[in-house]
Amino acid sequence: MSMLTIENYLESHYINRSNWLRAAVLGANDGIISISSLAIGVATASNTRSPILLATVAGLVAGALSMAAGEYVSVSSQTDTEKADIERERNELQEMPEAELKILAEIYERRGLKKETAMKVAKELTEANALGTHIRDELGINEISKAKPIQAALASGASFTAGGTLPLLVILFSPVEQIEYYLYGFTIIFLIFLGAIAAKTGGSSIRKAILRITIWGTLAMGLSALVGYLFGVKV
């Protein structure tokens, strides 16, 4: 198998998409559900379109910025932890190389290699790239799992905006007297499409993804509508 074929084979695995896919799905899902829920809550306590629209636009802007900032901070914390572990591993390789070699060999033994083979592999990989080998096999950090704060923040913020824009369009073009029903109906449709696309992209069950995302979306919107009705104030 040629190098090009191997690279194409590796890229075909769904796990390569896990970092940006998780942030994008989370952002779009949060954008659709939170903006729809916010709009439904305001709509049940309002007879006019203006306060619903104002609340929705404010929620969309604040939510997108919050999602991007939160994702960046969260993933940056993971990056800091990874860097600290890598630096610690670098020091340990300098201070006790034999102990680190033994640890590496034991890792390969647990994966099924014979003791002699495991030690031979550990020595050869250590000679080739000691730190890189320990980062990958001892710490479990690789290009797929490595934290990427900016990528995650952009994916999350952009997808929240895209998701939140959908219920905003419903608010603009739906009859204000029945706007909460239009919002619920279209939001469920949006969530079904999102669940199907996310499952297809990630190679998982489309049925399970749709069921999961629809149930939680319905609960969120139902509770928001209940809050609006409980206040009972029409503006």
N, C-alpha and C positions, 0 to 999 in steps of 0.2 A: 504493500500500500504506500503510495507516494506521500510526501509531506503535505502537499496541497489537499489530497484526499483525506488525510488524517485531520487536518484543520477543519475541513468542511464537515467531517463526521462529528467532531467535537462541538462545532457551532450548532449542529442540528438538535442537540439535547436541550430540553426545555429549561433545565436548571440554570443555563447561561442567562436566562431572562429574569431570574427570580428577583434581583435587586430592584430594577426599574419597574418591573411588572407589579410588584407588591406596592410600591409607592404610587404608581399610576392608578391602580384599581382602588386603593384606599382613598386617594384624593377624589377621583370621580364619584365613587360611591358616597363619600361624605358630602361632596358638593350637591349631588342630586337630593339625598335624603335630608340634609340639614336645611338647605334652602327651601325645599318643598315643605318641610315641617314648619319652618319659621313662617312661611307665607300662609300656610293653612291655619296656623295659630292666630295670626293677625286677621285673616279673612273671616274667621268665625266670630270676631269681635268688631267687624267693620262693615259698613254699607257702601264704602267708596273704594276706588282703585288706588288712589294716591298713597295712603298710608301703607298699603300692602306692597306697592312698588318701591316706596322709600325704604321700608324694612328689608326688602329682598335685595336691593342694590347694596345697601350698607352691609348686610350679612354676607353678600358675595365677595365684596372687597376685603372685609375683615377676615373672613374665613380663608380666602386664598393666601393672604399674607401670613395668617396664623399657621396654616398647614405647612407652608414653605419654611417658615422660621422654626416651627416645631420639629419638622423632619430633619432640618439641617443640624439643629442642636442635638437631637437624639443620635443621629448617625455620626456626628462629630465626636460624641462621647465614646462611641464604639471605636472610632479611629484612634482616639487618644489611648484607649486601652490596648489596642493592637500595637501601637508604637511603643508603649511601655513594655509590653511583653517581648517585642522584638529586641529592644535595647537590653533587657534583662538576659535574653538568650545570647546576645552578642557577648556580654560580659562573662556569662557562664562558660561559653566556648573558649574564651581566653584563659579563664582561671582554672577550669577543670575539664579539659578536652576529653580525657579518658572516660570520665563519668558520663559525659554527654554522648560519647560514642556508644557506651553500653546501653544508655537509655534508648538510643535510636535502634540498636540491634533488637532490644526487647520489644519495641513497637512492631518491627517486622516479624518477629517470632509470633506475636499475638495475631498477626494477620495470616499466619499459616506457613511461614518459611521455617525450614530447619535451622537449628541454632548456628551451625557453621555457615550456612548460606546467608542467614540474616546478618551475621557479623561481616561477611565478605561484602554484601550489598551496602551495609552501613559505612564501611571503610571507603568503598569506591565513590559513593555519593558524597561523603565528607570531603574527600580529596577534590572532587569536582566543584562542589559549592556547599560548604559546611552550613553556613547561616541559612541559605535558601532552603536546604533540605530540612533543617530543624523547623523553620517557619512553616513549611508545608506539612511535614509529617508529624511533628510534635505539637505545634500550636494549632494546626488545622486551618491556617490562613492561606488562601490562594486567590487568584484573580477573580474567580467567580464569587467567593464569599467576602472578599475584601470590601470594606465600607467605602462608599463614595458619597460624601455629604452633599456636594453641589448637584450631582446628578439626581440624587433622591429629592432634594429640595425643589429643583426645577420641575421634575416629573410630578411631584405632589401638588405644587402650587398651580401648575398649568392644567393638570387634570381636574383639580377642584373647580377652577374657573370654567372649564369646558362642561363639567357636570352641572354646576350651578346655573349656567346660562340656559340650560334646557327648561327648568321650571320658570325662569324669568320670561322666556318666550311665551310660555303658556299663560302667564299673568297678563302679558301685553295684549293677547288676542282672544282671551276667553271672556264670556259674559260675567260681569262682576257678581251677579246674583247667585251664580252657581260655580263660582271660581274654585272653591275648595274641592268640589267633586271632579272638576276637570283636572285639577292639580293631582289629586290622588290617582285618577285613571291613567293620565299620561306618565306620572312618576313610576307607576308599576311597569308600564311598557318600557320606559327608559332603563329601569333596573333589570328587566328581563334581558334586554339587549346587552347591557353591560356585563351581566353574569355570563351570558353566552359567549361574548367576545373574550372575556377574561379566561374562561374555561378552555376555549379553543386555543388561545395563545399559550396558555400554560399546560395544555395537554391533559386536563383533568375532566371530570364528569360534568357535562353541561347541565344535566338535570339537577344534580345536587347544588351546583352553583346558583342556578335560577331559584330553586326552592329556598335556599339559605338567604339570599339577598332580598327576596320578595317578602319573606316572613318578617325579617328585622326592619325592613323599610315600612311595612304596614304598621308594625308596632310603634315605630317612631312617629309616624304621621298621625296615628290614632291618638296617642298621648298628647301630641301638640294640639290637636283639635279639641280634645277634652279640656285642656288648660284654657283655650280661648272661650269655650262655652261656660266654664266655671266663672270666669271674670264677668261675663254677661254684659260687657260694655260695648255699645255700638258707637263707632266714630265715623 
